[in-house]
Amino acid sequence: MVLPLVLLVVAACAVLAGWALVFVVRDRAVILRQLWGAAVIEALVLVQAVVLGVLGATGTAPSDPVLLWGYLVTTLVILPVAALWAFAERSRWSSVVLVVAALTVAFLEVRMWQIWNA
């Protein structure tokens, strides 16, 4: 895995979670710009998936590839599901869902880094 890409995804998730947390405190629903932020993070995770695929194909493999790819697929699913939920639920809880999703993606990124370097 490429550490700068992992750090970029984690930092973007932290920013999105903080931004959504401000909306939770203010009792506001998610706005479209926050969903665009989630889409940017999703694009970064897709780039990471391609990088992991290339690294795996060239012989650099993690200690547990099944677990790593399971985490990666889960990471790819979380933000789109949270965005759909936030779009459907037009209340404060949409912001809560986005906070939890962004923090979960950040945690999974750190966990994938640990699996890769084990």
C-alpha positions as a printed NumPy array, in Angstrom:
array([[  0.   ,   0.   ,   0.   ],
       [  1.059,   3.532,  -0.592],
       [  1.243,   5.449,   2.696],
       [  0.524,   8.929,   1.237],
       [ -2.697,   7.629,  -0.308],
       [ -3.754,   6.044,   2.985],
       [ -3.012,   9.276,   4.846],
       [ -4.916,  11.291,   2.253],
       [ -8.008,   9.098,   2.599],
       [ -7.844,   9.187,   6.407],
       [ -7.4  ,  12.976,   6.416],
       [-10.28 ,  13.459,   3.971],
       [-12.475,  11.213,   6.127],
       [-11.553,  13.208,   9.231],
       [-12.442,  16.478,   7.495],
       [-15.76 ,  15.084,   6.265],
       [-16.58 ,  13.665,   9.696],
       [-15.762,  16.992,  11.351],
       [-17.848,  18.9  ,   8.826],
       [-20.803,  16.547,   9.333],
       [-20.362,  16.749,  13.112],
       [-20.817,  20.521,  12.911],
       [-24.117,  19.838,  11.162],
       [-25.102,  17.364,  13.897],
       [-24.475,  19.98 ,  16.587],
       [-26.442,  22.578,  14.615],
       [-29.298,  20.083,  14.085],
       [-29.044,  20.254,  10.287],
       [-29.307,  17.671,   7.541],
       [-26.518,  16.724,   5.155],
       [-26.052,  19.066,   2.205],
       [-25.074,  18.186,  -1.341],
       [-21.515,  19.518,  -0.947],
       [-20.91 ,  16.99 ,   1.836],
       [-22.08 ,  14.199,  -0.439],
       [-19.652,  15.457,  -3.084],
       [-16.935,  15.24 ,  -0.436],
       [-17.93 ,  11.638,   0.194],
       [-17.735,  11.03 ,  -3.569],
       [-14.171,  12.389,  -3.626],
       [-13.232,  10.005,  -0.821],
       [-14.87 ,   7.161,  -2.725],
       [-12.794,   8.039,  -5.796],
       [ -9.632,   7.976,  -3.667],
       [-10.572,   4.541,  -2.346],
       [-11.15 ,   3.35 ,  -5.923],
       [ -7.67 ,   4.588,  -6.85 ],
       [ -6.364,   2.709,  -3.841],
       [ -8.134,  -0.459,  -5.021],
       [ -6.43 ,  -0.162,  -8.405],
       [ -3.051,   0.382,  -6.728],
       [ -3.589,  -2.66 ,  -4.51 ],
       [ -4.585,  -4.722,  -7.539],
       [ -1.441,  -3.691,  -9.399],
       [  0.757,  -4.35 ,  -6.366],
       [ -0.855,  -7.746,  -5.885],
       [ -0.42 ,  -8.627,  -9.553],
       [  3.275,  -7.684,  -9.51 ],
       [  4.043,  -9.996,  -6.618],
       [  3.772,  -7.714,  -3.602],
       [  1.088,  -9.37 ,  -1.517],
       [ -0.144,  -8.737,   2.015],
       [  0.043, -11.36 ,   4.727],
       [ -3.725, -11.996,   4.5  ],
       [ -5.05 , -10.973,   1.075],
       [ -8.591, -12.24 ,   1.706],
       [ -8.962, -10.085,   4.808],
       [ -7.438,  -7.069,   3.06 ],
       [ -9.771,  -7.321,   0.073],
       [-12.723,  -7.876,   2.405],
       [-11.892,  -4.626,   4.173],
       [-11.438,  -2.874,   0.833],
       [-14.794,  -4.029,  -0.531],
       [-16.465,  -2.979,   2.723],
       [-14.766,   0.412,   2.494],
       [-16.043,   0.822,  -1.057],
       [-19.633,   0.082,   0.025],
       [-19.909,   2.176,   3.207],
       [-19.913,   5.717,   1.788],
       [-22.392,   5.111,  -1.07 ],
       [-24.812,   3.445,   1.345],
       [-24.374,   6.299,   3.831],
       [-24.909,   8.854,   1.053],
       [-28.137,   7.146,  -0.017],
       [-29.297,   6.998,   3.582],
       [-28.385,  10.648,   4.158],
       [-30.204,  11.655,   0.974],
       [-33.332,   9.742,   2.005],
       [-33.3  ,  10.873,   5.658],
       [-33.561,  14.648,   5.573],
       [-32.981,  15.319,   9.261],
       [-30.141,  15.665,  11.754],
       [-29.683,  11.901,  11.624],
       [-28.406,  12.088,   8.068],
       [-25.421,  14.021,   9.42 ],
       [-24.935,  11.431,  12.158],
       [-24.893,   8.668,   9.528],
       [-22.276,  10.565,   7.529],
       [-20.077,  11.067,  10.623],
       [-20.208,   7.368,  11.461],
       [-19.531,   6.336,   7.849],
       [-16.553,   8.676,   7.458],
       [-15.002,   7.529,  10.741],
       [-15.581,   3.89 ,   9.79 ],
       [-13.816,   4.354,   6.454],
       [-10.899,   6.06 ,   8.236],
       [-10.658,   3.168,  10.702],
       [-10.784,   0.583,   7.913],
       [ -8.01 ,   2.419,   6.077],
       [ -5.766,   2.204,   9.141],
       [ -6.665,  -1.448,   9.546],
       [ -5.826,  -2.197,   5.902],
       [ -2.459,  -0.491,   6.387],
       [ -1.818,  -2.757,   9.389],
       [ -2.78 ,  -5.877,   7.429],
       [ -0.56 ,  -4.854,   4.503],
       [  2.464,  -4.32 ,   6.758],
       [  1.94 ,  -7.373,   9.012]])
